[in-house]
Amino acid sequence: MGDKILDCLVVGAGPAGLTAAIYLARFRRDFLVIDSAASRAGWIPRSHNHPGFPAGIRGKTLLARMRTQAEKYGAQFRLGRVEDLKRDGDLFVAGTTIGELRARTVILATGVMDNEPNLPGLDAAVSKGLVRICPICDGYEVIGQRVGVLSHDAHGAAEARFITTYSDQVTLIHVGAPDALPAEERQRLAADGIELIETAVDSVALEKRRITALSFNGQPREFDVIYSALGVTPRTQLAMKAGAKLEESGRLVVGDHQETTVPGLYAAGDVVRGLNQISTAQGEAATAATDIHNRLRASA
């Protein structure tokens, strides 16, 4: 990419990265967005809790509209991956699949990866809403349905209790070791009227319009929808290469303006904290982009 120095390099083009692009473009900044086309928002069949869309909106449609808006103001996107990131004096040097890039600041909008269950036909089941990931996003849509929560630890038990907000037909399908679900959690599940099935993950079968789980005694059980509560893995590798610190949860430590512990390195979205919501990712990206603009103005 030559000797050009960018004002900012944005890594990731999910809701956070695209929001940052809209703001930076309207701030008339010289920046580039590197997009690997792997935003988990693209998995969303239809979001009904994102403000401004009372009829709901598909994840891919939202991403496309945001990108169009950013490009309207001059944002530049390149398909590729950032494989290395380091600080070199006052600049960041990024090793990418499209060449080396140098930038005064960086926004990491790299998100998280879902720890997916090993189920045949998973992608199709997600697109049909048979398998869901975020009850905060779409729990309302399963009111009164038969809901299974696939989990291997106590986190899944907490998610199952959360879903009782919407249904009294909730079953925890525990696919982990027995001792991964402590006795006190089992007692709380029983007290909340949540059935417990302990089985292997390969006993869960996805069919065209239903999900079947084989219980510990071999009796098949059918569900209208299953939530995967197997957790996520934050994409923090680049931040760690640049020297940024992590919280105990594995997310990036950031300040009030989304700056990490490395000056000039910002982060927004799911890679930062655990709510994993589009609206919070957008707000964090707006904060980061505005702070970068003001930072660069002050140093001009």
C-alpha positions in Angstrom: 0.0 0.0 0.0 3.0 2.3 -0.3 4.1 4.9 2.2 0.7 6.3 2.8 -0.3 6.8 6.5 -3.9 6.5 7.3 -5.7 8.5 10.0 -7.4 5.3 11.1 -7.6 1.6 10.2 -10.9 -0.1 11.1 -10.7 -3.8 11.5 -14.0 -5.5 10.9 -17.2 -4.5 9.1 -20.0 -5.6 11.4 -22.3 -3.1 13.1 -19.4 -1.6 15.1 -17.0 -1.3 12.2 -19.6 0.1 9.9 -20.8 2.7 12.4 -17.1 3.8 12.9 -16.9 4.0 9.1 -19.9 6.3 8.8 -18.6 8.6 11.5 -15.0 8.7 10.3 -16.2 9.4 6.7 -18.4 12.3 7.9 -15.5 13.6 9.9 -13.6 13.6 6.5 -10.9 11.3 7.9 -8.5 9.3 5.7 -9.2 5.7 6.7 -9.7 2.2 5.5 -12.0 -0.6 6.6 -10.6 -4.1 6.3 -13.5 -6.6 6.1 -13.2 -10.4 6.1 -16.9 -10.8 5.4 -17.4 -12.8 8.6 -19.7 -10.6 10.8 -21.9 -12.8 13.0 -24.6 -10.2 12.5 -25.0 -11.7 9.0 -26.4 -14.8 10.7 -29.4 -13.0 12.1 -32.6 -14.2 10.2 -34.5 -11.1 11.4 -33.9 -8.8 14.3 -37.0 -7.4 16.0 -35.3 -5.6 18.9 -33.1 -3.2 16.9 -34.5 0.3 17.3 -36.1 1.9 14.3 -37.3 -1.3 12.6 -40.7 -2.2 14.0 -41.2 -4.9 11.3 -37.7 -6.3 12.0 -34.7 -6.4 9.7 -32.5 -9.2 8.4 -28.9 -9.0 9.6 -27.5 -9.0 6.1 -29.9 -6.2 5.1 -28.8 -4.1 8.0 -25.1 -4.6 7.2 -25.7 -3.7 3.6 -27.6 -0.5 4.4 -24.9 0.6 6.8 -22.2 0.0 4.3 -24.1 1.9 1.6 -24.4 4.8 4.0 -20.7 4.8 4.8 -19.8 4.6 1.1 -22.1 7.5 0.4 -19.7 9.7 2.4 -16.5 8.2 0.9 -15.6 5.3 3.1 -13.3 2.8 1.5 -13.5 -0.9 2.1 -11.1 -3.7 1.2 -11.8 -7.5 1.5 -9.0 -9.1 3.5 -7.7 -10.0 6.9 -5.3 -8.3 9.3 -2.8 -10.9 10.5 -0.4 -8.8 12.6 -0.6 -5.5 14.5 2.2 -3.7 16.3 3.1 -0.2 17.4 6.0 1.5 15.7 6.7 4.8 17.3 3.6 7.0 16.9 2.1 4.7 14.3 0.5 1.3 14.0 1.8 -1.2 11.4 -0.7 -3.8 10.3 0.3 -6.9 8.3 -2.6 -7.8 6.1 -3.5 -10.0 3.2 -3.6 -6.9 1.0 -0.2 -5.6 2.1 1.3 -3.6 5.0 -0.7 -0.7 6.3 0.3 2.2 8.5 -2.1 4.2 10.6 -2.1 6.8 13.3 -5.0 5.0 15.1 -6.8 1.7 14.9 -10.4 0.6 15.8 -10.8 -3.1 16.5 -14.3 -4.2 15.7 -13.4 -7.9 15.5 -16.2 -9.3 17.5 -16.5 -12.8 18.8 -16.8 -16.3 17.5 -19.7 -18.5 18.7 -18.7 -21.8 20.1 -21.0 -23.7 17.8 -22.6 -27.0 18.6 -21.5 -29.9 16.3 -24.8 -30.4 14.6 -25.4 -31.3 11.0 -27.3 -28.6 9.1 -26.6 -26.0 11.7 -26.4 -23.0 9.2 -29.9 -23.9 7.8 -31.3 -24.3 11.2 -30.1 -20.9 12.3 -31.5 -19.3 9.1 -34.9 -20.8 9.9 -34.8 -19.7 13.5 -34.8 -23.3 14.8 -31.4 -22.7 16.5 -30.9 -19.3 18.2 -28.0 -17.7 20.0 -29.2 -14.6 21.8 -32.3 -14.7 24.0 -31.9 -11.0 24.8 -32.3 -10.4 21.0 -35.1 -12.7 20.2 -36.5 -14.3 23.4 -39.8 -12.4 22.8 -40.3 -14.5 19.6 -40.4 -17.8 21.5 -43.2 -16.9 23.9 -45.1 -20.0 24.8 -42.9 -22.3 22.7 -41.0 -25.5 23.7 -37.5 -24.3 24.3 -34.3 -26.3 24.7 -31.1 -24.7 25.9 -28.0 -26.6 24.8 -25.2 -26.1 27.3 -22.1 -27.7 28.9 -21.8 -25.6 32.1 -23.6 -23.4 34.7 -23.8 -20.5 32.2 -26.4 -22.4 30.3 -28.5 -22.9 33.5 -28.6 -19.1 33.9 -29.7 -18.7 30.3 -32.4 -21.3 30.8 -33.7 -19.3 33.8 -33.6 -16.1 31.8 -35.8 -17.7 29.0 -38.5 -18.5 31.6 -39.4 -14.8 31.1 -41.0 -16.0 27.8 -42.0 -19.6 28.2 -42.8 -22.1 31.0 -41.7 -25.0 28.7 -37.9 -24.7 29.1 -35.6 -27.6 29.2 -31.8 -27.5 29.8 -30.0 -30.0 27.6 -26.7 -30.5 29.4 -24.1 -32.0 27.1 -21.1 -31.4 29.5 -19.6 -33.4 32.3 -22.0 -34.0 35.2 -19.8 -32.1 37.6 -19.9 -29.0 35.3 -23.5 -28.5 36.6 -23.2 -28.0 40.4 -25.8 -29.4 42.8 -27.0 -25.8 43.7 -27.6 -25.1 40.0 -29.6 -28.3 39.6 -31.7 -27.3 42.6 -32.4 -23.9 41.2 -33.4 -25.4 37.9 -35.9 -27.7 39.6 -37.3 -24.8 41.7 -37.8 -22.7 38.6 -39.7 -25.6 36.8 -36.9 -26.2 34.2 -36.5 -29.8 33.1 -33.0 -31.2 32.9 -31.9 -33.6 30.2 -28.3 -34.9 30.3 -27.2 -36.3 27.0 -24.5 -36.2 24.4 -24.5 -33.5 21.8 -24.8 -36.0 19.0 -28.2 -37.0 20.5 -29.7 -33.7 19.3 -31.1 -34.0 15.8 -32.2 -31.1 13.6 -35.1 -31.8 11.2 -36.9 -29.6 8.7 -39.4 -28.1 11.1 -38.5 -29.4 14.5 -35.6 -30.4 16.8 -35.4 -33.7 18.6 -33.2 -34.4 21.6 -32.8 -37.9 23.1 -32.9 -37.8 26.8 -30.9 -39.8 29.3 -33.4 -42.6 29.3 -33.5 -42.8 25.5 -37.0 -41.2 25.1 -37.1 -38.6 22.3 -38.1 -35.1 23.1 -39.1 -32.5 20.5 -38.6 -28.7 20.8 -39.7 -25.7 18.7 -36.4 -23.9 19.2 -33.0 -24.6 20.7 -30.7 -21.9 22.1 -27.1 -22.6 22.0 -25.5 -21.5 25.2 -22.0 -22.8 24.6 -20.4 -19.4 24.9 -18.2 -17.3 22.6 -14.5 -16.8 22.0 -13.5 -13.1 21.7 -11.3 -12.2 18.7 -8.6 -10.5 20.7 -5.5 -11.9 19.0 -4.6 -8.7 17.2 -5.1 -6.6 20.3 -2.8 -8.9 22.3 -0.1 -8.7 19.6 -0.2 -4.9 20.0 0.1 -5.3 23.8 -3.5 -4.6 24.9 -4.7 -6.0 28.2 -7.7 -8.3 28.7 -10.4 -8.5 31.4 -10.9 -11.8 33.3 -13.7 -12.5 30.9 -11.3 -12.4 27.9 -12.7 -9.2 26.5 -10.6 -6.1 26.0 -10.1 -3.5 28.7 -11.2 -0.1 27.4 -11.7 3.4 28.9 -14.6 5.8 28.7 -13.9 6.6 25.1 -13.2 3.0 24.0 -9.4 3.3 24.0 -7.6 0.1 25.1 -4.6 0.1 27.3 -2.5 0.8 24.2 -2.7 4.6 23.3 -4.4 5.1 19.9 -5.8 1.5 19.8 -9.6 1.5 20.2 -12.1 -1.3 20.4 -15.9 -1.5 20.0 -18.6 -4.1 19.9 -18.6 -7.7 21.2 -14.8 -7.9 21.6 -15.2 -5.4 24.4 -17.9 -6.5 26.8 -20.5 -9.2 27.1 -23.9 -7.8 26.2 -23.4 -8.7 22.5 -26.0 -6.3 21.1 -25.9 -4.3 17.8 -27.1 -1.1 19.5 -24.3 -1.1 22.1 -21.7 -1.9 19.4 -22.9 1.1 17.4 -22.8 3.4 20.4 -19.2 2.3 21.3 -18.0 2.7 17.7 -19.5 6.2 17.5 -17.7 7.1 20.8 -14.4 5.7 19.5 -14.6 7.4 16.1 -15.4 10.8 17.7 -12.5 10.5 20.2 -10.1 9.6 17.4 -11.3 12.7 15.3 -10.8 15.0 18.3 -7.4 13.3 19.1 -6.1 13.9 15.6 -7.4 17.5 15.5 -5.6 18.2 18.7 -2.3 16.8 17.4 -2.5 18.6 14.0 
